[in-house]
Amino acid sequence: MERETSKSRERAWPLVLAWVALAVLTSLSFGARYLPLGVFATPVALAIAVAKACVVLTWFMQLRREATSVRLLVWVVTFTVVLACAGVMGDVAFR
């Protein structure tokens, strides 16, 4: 019984660290809202959002244990979304 408890604690520890990382990144996102970042406000917010997405994908969705094809698919979808966002931002900037 004690072995099962120690194994479950070992498996839970990375999830606790991931949760703490998400809490810290959320605090950074909230704090960045009140900083005078000017034109860098959006890139900073997007960088924090990407970091949070990476934590979720890596730890909670266990993407690091998936097959290479699944990881490649995630990269392709991510690239497509980034490309679409860049297109929208470019359209808005040059109107």
C-alpha positions in Angstrom: 0.0 0.0 0.0 2.8 2.4 0.8 4.5 1.7 -2.5 1.3 2.7 -4.4 1.1 5.9 -2.4 4.7 6.9 -3.1 4.3 6.1 -6.8 1.1 8.2 -7.1 2.9 11.0 -5.3 5.8 10.7 -7.8 3.3 10.9 -10.6 1.4 13.8 -9.1 4.5 16.0 -8.4 5.0 17.1 -12.1 1.3 17.9 -12.3 1.6 20.1 -9.2 4.6 21.9 -10.7 2.7 22.4 -13.9 -0.2 23.9 -12.0 2.2 26.2 -10.2 3.7 27.2 -13.5 0.2 28.0 -14.8 -0.6 30.0 -11.7 2.7 32.0 -12.1 2.0 32.6 -15.8 -1.5 33.7 -15.1 -0.2 36.2 -12.5 2.3 37.5 -15.0 -0.5 37.9 -17.5 -2.5 39.8 -15.0 0.4 42.0 -13.9 1.4 42.7 -17.5 -2.0 44.3 -18.0 -1.0 47.1 -15.7 2.5 47.7 -17.0 3.0 50.5 -19.6 4.3 48.2 -22.3 3.0 50.3 -25.2 3.3 48.4 -28.5 4.8 45.4 -26.8 1.6 44.7 -24.8 0.2 42.3 -27.4 3.5 40.4 -28.0 4.0 39.9 -24.3 0.5 38.7 -23.8 0.8 36.3 -26.7 4.2 35.0 -25.4 2.6 34.3 -22.0 -0.3 32.6 -23.7 2.0 30.4 -25.7 3.9 29.4 -22.6 0.7 28.4 -20.9 -0.4 26.4 -23.9 2.9 24.6 -23.9 2.6 23.7 -20.3 -1.0 22.3 -20.9 0.1 20.4 -24.0 3.2 18.9 -22.4 1.9 17.9 -19.0 -1.9 17.8 -18.9 -2.4 16.4 -22.4 0.8 14.3 -22.1 1.9 15.2 -25.6 5.5 14.2 -24.9 4.4 10.6 -24.7 2.4 10.6 -27.9 3.5 9.2 -31.3 5.5 11.4 -33.6 2.6 11.7 -36.0 0.4 13.2 -33.3 3.1 15.7 -32.2 3.6 16.7 -35.9 -0.1 17.2 -36.3 -0.1 19.6 -33.3 2.8 21.6 -34.8 1.0 21.8 -38.1 -2.2 23.0 -36.5 -0.2 25.5 -34.3 1.6 26.9 -37.4 -1.7 27.3 -39.2 -3.3 29.2 -36.3 -0.2 31.4 -36.0 -0.3 32.1 -39.7 -4.0 33.0 -39.6 -3.4 35.3 -36.6 -0.6 37.0 -38.4 -2.8 37.5 -41.4 -5.5 39.1 -39.3 -3.1 41.3 -37.5 -1.6 42.4 -40.8 -5.0 43.1 -42.2 -6.0 45.2 -39.2 -2.6 47.1 -39.1 -2.8 48.1 -42.8 -6.4 49.2 -43.1 
